[in-house]
């Protein structure tokens, strides 16, 4: 699929589980706020659209993308969340800093989800330039925050289903 022409956030709302019974945490990077605030808006409104009550959505901010996994871990430790969404944006610069941050956040997010047995969703934009970030945070390629919220609902529903099935045995 050629992504240059596609809105990556289009989905069939009929196949998204209801979020009525879920508590969802969102941890958002303060770095690149134009982008991250748009990602947050996309995630938040998508959760609401699928039944998650405002009082069941918690938003916490961290200084940068590198801190997203730590913010998620703290939310999991001190809150009762069915899933955590990590939202941030790292834009390629002239140094290898981009590579180190992106790889560290991706690995830590995956490790946290596995260790906690709860979904921790990777909603980090890793773009070459600001225009790509704008295109993926509400522009022509959709909003990665929407995609992260849909993923959180699907994974929280899967966890709830499997947990319920395991107690019946």
C-alpha positions as CSV (number, residue, x, y, z in Angstrom):
1,X,0.0,0.0,0.0
2,X,1.4,3.4,-0.9
3,X,0.9,5.6,2.1
4,X,1.4,8.9,0.2
5,X,-2.2,8.8,-0.9
6,X,-3.9,7.1,2.0
7,X,-5.6,8.3,5.2
8,X,-4.1,5.8,7.6
9,X,-6.8,6.6,10.3
10,X,-9.8,5.3,8.3
11,X,-11.4,2.3,10.0
12,X,-14.7,0.6,10.2
13,X,-16.3,1.9,13.5
14,X,-18.7,-1.1,13.5
15,X,-15.9,-3.5,14.4
16,X,-14.5,-1.4,17.3
17,X,-15.4,-2.8,20.7
18,X,-17.4,-0.5,23.1
19,X,-15.2,1.2,25.6
20,X,-18.0,1.7,28.0
21,X,-16.4,-0.4,30.7
22,X,-12.8,0.6,30.2
23,X,-10.5,3.0,31.9
24,X,-7.9,4.3,29.5
25,X,-4.7,6.3,30.4
26,X,-3.0,8.6,27.9
27,X,0.5,9.8,28.4
28,X,1.5,12.7,26.1
29,X,4.9,14.2,25.4
30,X,5.1,18.0,25.8
31,X,7.8,18.2,23.1
32,X,6.4,19.3,19.7
33,X,3.1,20.4,21.3
34,X,1.4,21.4,18.0
35,X,1.7,17.8,17.0
36,X,1.2,16.0,20.3
37,X,-1.9,18.1,21.2
38,X,-3.5,17.1,17.9
39,X,-2.6,13.4,18.6
40,X,-4.2,13.8,22.0
41,X,-7.4,15.3,20.6
42,X,-7.6,12.5,18.0
43,X,-7.2,9.8,20.7
44,X,-9.5,11.4,23.2
45,X,-12.4,12.0,20.8
46,X,-12.1,8.5,19.4
47,X,-12.3,7.0,22.9
48,X,-15.4,9.1,23.6
49,X,-16.9,8.1,20.2
50,X,-16.6,4.5,21.2
51,X,-18.2,4.9,24.7
52,X,-15.3,5.6,27.0
53,X,-16.7,8.1,29.6
54,X,-14.7,11.3,30.2
55,X,-14.2,10.3,33.9
56,X,-12.6,7.1,32.7
57,X,-10.0,8.8,30.5
58,X,-6.9,10.1,32.3
59,X,-4.3,12.3,30.6
60,X,-0.8,12.9,32.0
61,X,2.0,14.9,30.3
62,X,5.7,14.1,30.3
63,X,8.6,16.4,29.2
64,X,9.5,14.4,26.0
65,X,9.1,11.2,24.1
66,X,11.9,9.5,26.0
67,X,9.8,9.7,29.1
68,X,6.6,8.2,27.6
69,X,7.4,4.6,28.9
70,X,8.1,5.9,32.4
71,X,4.9,7.9,32.4
72,X,3.0,4.8,31.2
73,X,4.6,2.7,33.9
74,X,3.7,5.2,36.6
75,X,0.1,5.3,35.4
76,X,-0.1,1.5,35.4
77,X,1.4,1.3,38.9
78,X,-0.8,4.0,40.5
79,X,-4.0,3.7,38.5
80,X,-6.5,1.1,37.3
81,X,-6.2,1.3,33.6
82,X,-7.2,-1.3,31.0
83,X,-4.8,0.2,28.5
84,X,-2.3,3.1,28.2
85,X,-1.7,5.1,25.1
86,X,1.7,6.8,24.6
87,X,1.6,9.8,22.3
88,X,4.7,11.7,21.1
89,X,6.6,12.9,18.1
90,X,10.2,12.8,17.2
91,X,11.3,14.6,14.1
92,X,14.6,13.6,12.4
93,X,17.4,16.1,12.9
94,X,21.0,16.3,11.9
95,X,22.3,13.9,14.6
96,X,21.7,10.3,15.6
97,X,19.6,11.5,18.6
98,X,16.5,10.6,16.6
99,X,17.5,7.0,16.2
100,X,18.4,6.6,19.9
101,X,15.2,8.1,21.1
102,X,12.9,6.2,18.7
103,X,14.5,2.9,19.4
104,X,14.6,3.4,23.2
105,X,10.9,4.4,23.3
106,X,9.8,1.5,21.0
107,X,11.7,-1.1,23.0
108,X,10.7,0.2,26.4
109,X,7.0,0.4,25.4
110,X,7.0,-3.2,24.2
111,X,8.8,-4.4,27.3
112,X,6.4,-2.6,29.6
113,X,3.4,-4.0,27.9
114,X,4.8,-7.5,28.2
115,X,5.9,-7.1,31.8
116,X,2.6,-5.6,33.0
117,X,0.3,-7.8,30.9
118,X,-1.7,-4.8,29.9
119,X,-1.8,-3.0,26.6
120,X,0.6,-0.1,26.2
121,X,0.1,1.4,22.8
122,X,2.9,3.0,20.8
123,X,1.6,6.2,19.3
124,X,4.9,7.8,18.6
125,X,5.3,9.6,15.3
126,X,8.8,9.2,13.9
127,X,9.0,11.5,11.0
128,X,11.6,13.0,8.6
129,X,10.3,16.5,8.9
130,X,7.5,18.7,10.4
131,X,5.3,18.4,7.4
132,X,5.2,14.6,7.7
133,X,4.3,15.1,11.4
134,X,1.5,17.5,10.5
135,X,0.2,15.1,7.8
136,X,0.0,12.3,10.4
137,X,-1.5,14.3,13.3
138,X,-4.7,15.4,11.7
139,X,-3.6,16.1,8.1
140,X,-3.8,14.2,4.9
141,X,-2.6,10.9,6.4
142,X,-5.0,10.9,9.3
143,X,-4.2,11.1,13.0
144,X,-2.0,8.6,14.7
145,X,-3.9,9.4,17.9
146,X,-7.1,8.0,16.4
147,X,-5.2,4.8,15.4
148,X,-3.7,4.5,18.9
149,X,-7.1,4.8,20.5
150,X,-8.6,2.2,18.2
151,X,-5.7,-0.1,19.0
152,X,-6.2,0.5,22.8
153,X,-9.9,-0.4,22.6
154,X,-9.2,-3.6,20.6
155,X,-6.4,-4.7,22.9
156,X,-8.3,-3.9,26.1
157,X,-11.3,-5.9,24.8
158,X,-9.0,-8.8,23.9
159,X,-7.5,-8.7,27.4
160,X,-10.9,-8.6,29.1
161,X,-12.2,-11.4,26.9
162,X,-9.3,-13.7,27.7
163,X,-9.3,-12.8,31.4
164,X,-13.0,-13.7,31.6
165,X,-12.5,-16.9,29.7
166,X,-9.7,-17.9,32.1
167,X,-11.9,-17.5,35.2
168,X,-14.5,-19.9,33.7
169,X,-12.1,-22.8,33.6
